[in-house]
Amino acid sequence: FKSRSDYTPLMAAAWNGRADVIAAMLAAGGNPSLRDAAGHSTLWHARKDPAIVDLLFEKDADISTPDTCGRSLPQYLKSYAEDDVIARLETRLRRREEEMKQWFALGCPVPRKKLQGLPRLVLKRLPPP
């Protein structure tokens, strides 16, 4: 379900800080990477709530795809000096990057969904498959 502006129930729950509702929707198959008319994902709407950001990262939420103005979520956060949120995102990205390196080290194919949310800069640092 989406509204006329492509706003999803998951986005509404994120905006209202409802981690419990988001957990239930994600468990039921909700997609955290859908975008509204402005190009913002659920993560954009949840950026101020650490618990929700963590839930979305566990489901491989995408942070690198730009919005309709060409800004990625980290660029947007830096422009508003939201350093605490940036630090949380960077920590989660480092964890995801380490996870990818472990997959490569074991010679396992990395699921495409795991690579989806990583910025190009991180992808360049990973060893070739």
C-alpha positions as CSV (number, residue, x, y, z in Angstrom):
1,F,0.0,0.0,0.0
2,K,1.2,3.5,-0.8
3,S,-0.5,6.9,-0.7
4,R,-0.7,9.3,-3.6
5,S,2.7,10.7,-2.6
6,D,4.1,7.1,-2.4
7,Y,4.2,7.3,1.4
8,T,4.0,3.7,2.9
9,P,2.6,2.6,6.3
10,L,6.2,1.6,7.2
11,M,7.3,5.3,6.6
12,A,4.4,6.6,8.7
13,A,5.4,4.2,11.5
14,A,9.0,5.4,11.2
15,W,8.0,9.1,11.3
16,N,5.9,8.5,14.4
17,G,8.7,6.5,16.2
18,R,6.7,3.2,16.3
19,A,9.5,0.6,16.5
20,D,7.0,-2.0,17.6
21,V,4.8,-1.5,14.5
22,I,7.9,-1.4,12.3
23,A,9.2,-4.7,13.7
24,A,5.8,-6.3,13.0
25,M,5.7,-4.9,9.5
26,L,9.2,-6.0,8.7
27,A,8.5,-9.5,10.1
28,A,5.5,-9.6,7.7
29,G,7.7,-8.8,4.7
30,G,7.6,-5.0,4.7
31,N,10.1,-3.4,2.3
32,P,12.3,-0.7,4.0
33,S,13.8,0.3,0.7
34,L,10.6,1.6,-1.0
35,R,10.8,5.3,-1.8
36,D,8.2,8.1,-1.5
37,A,7.6,10.7,-4.2
38,A,10.6,12.7,-2.9
39,G,12.9,9.7,-3.2
40,H,13.1,9.1,0.6
41,S,13.2,5.6,2.0
42,T,11.8,4.5,5.4
43,L,15.3,5.1,6.8
44,W,15.1,8.8,5.9
45,H,11.9,9.1,7.9
46,A,13.4,7.1,10.9
47,R,16.8,8.9,11.0
48,K,16.2,10.4,14.5
49,D,15.2,7.1,16.2
50,P,18.2,4.8,16.9
51,A,16.0,1.8,17.6
52,I,14.2,2.1,14.3
53,V,17.4,2.8,12.4
54,D,18.8,-0.5,13.8
55,L,15.7,-2.4,12.8
56,L,15.9,-1.1,9.3
57,F,19.6,-1.9,9.0
58,E,19.0,-5.4,10.1
59,K,16.7,-5.7,7.0
60,D,19.4,-4.2,4.7
61,A,17.9,-0.8,4.3
62,D,19.5,1.2,1.5
63,I,21.2,4.4,2.4
64,S,23.1,5.2,-0.8
65,T,20.4,5.7,-3.4
66,P,19.9,9.5,-3.8
67,D,16.6,11.3,-3.4
68,T,15.0,13.4,-6.2
69,C,17.4,16.2,-5.4
70,G,20.4,14.0,-5.8
71,R,21.3,13.7,-2.1
72,S,22.0,10.4,-0.4
73,L,21.0,10.1,3.2
74,P,24.6,10.7,4.6
75,Q,24.9,13.8,2.4
76,Y,21.5,15.1,3.7
77,L,22.5,14.4,7.3
78,K,25.9,16.2,6.9
79,S,24.2,19.2,5.5
80,Y,22.1,19.5,8.7
81,A,25.0,18.6,11.0
82,E,23.3,15.6,12.5
83,D,26.6,14.1,13.7
84,D,25.1,11.6,16.1
85,V,23.0,10.0,13.4
86,I,25.9,10.0,11.0
87,A,28.1,8.3,13.6
88,R,25.4,5.5,14.0
89,L,25.1,5.0,10.3
90,E,28.9,4.9,9.8
91,T,29.1,2.3,12.6
92,R,26.5,0.2,10.9
93,L,28.2,0.5,7.5
94,R,31.5,-0.6,9.0
95,R,29.8,-3.7,10.5
96,R,28.2,-4.5,7.1
97,E,31.5,-4.0,5.3
98,E,33.2,-6.4,7.7
99,E,30.4,-8.9,7.1
100,M,31.0,-8.7,3.4
101,K,34.8,-9.2,3.8
102,Q,34.0,-12.4,5.8
103,W,31.8,-13.7,3.0
104,F,34.5,-13.0,0.4
105,A,37.2,-14.6,2.6
106,L,35.2,-17.8,2.9
107,G,34.7,-17.8,-0.9
108,C,30.9,-17.6,-0.6
109,P,28.8,-15.6,-3.0
110,V,27.5,-12.5,-1.3
111,P,23.7,-12.2,-1.6
112,R,22.9,-9.2,-3.9
113,K,20.6,-7.8,-1.2
114,K,23.5,-7.5,1.2
115,L,25.4,-5.3,-1.3
116,Q,22.4,-3.1,-2.1
117,G,22.7,-0.7,0.8
118,L,26.4,-0.2,0.6
119,P,27.7,3.1,-0.8
120,R,30.0,2.8,-3.9
121,L,33.0,3.8,-1.8
122,V,32.6,0.8,0.4
123,L,32.1,-1.5,-2.5
124,K,35.4,-0.3,-4.1
125,R,37.2,-1.4,-0.9
126,L,35.9,-4.9,-1.0
127,P,38.0,-7.6,-2.6
128,P,36.9,-8.9,-6.0
129,P,34.6,-12.0,-5.8
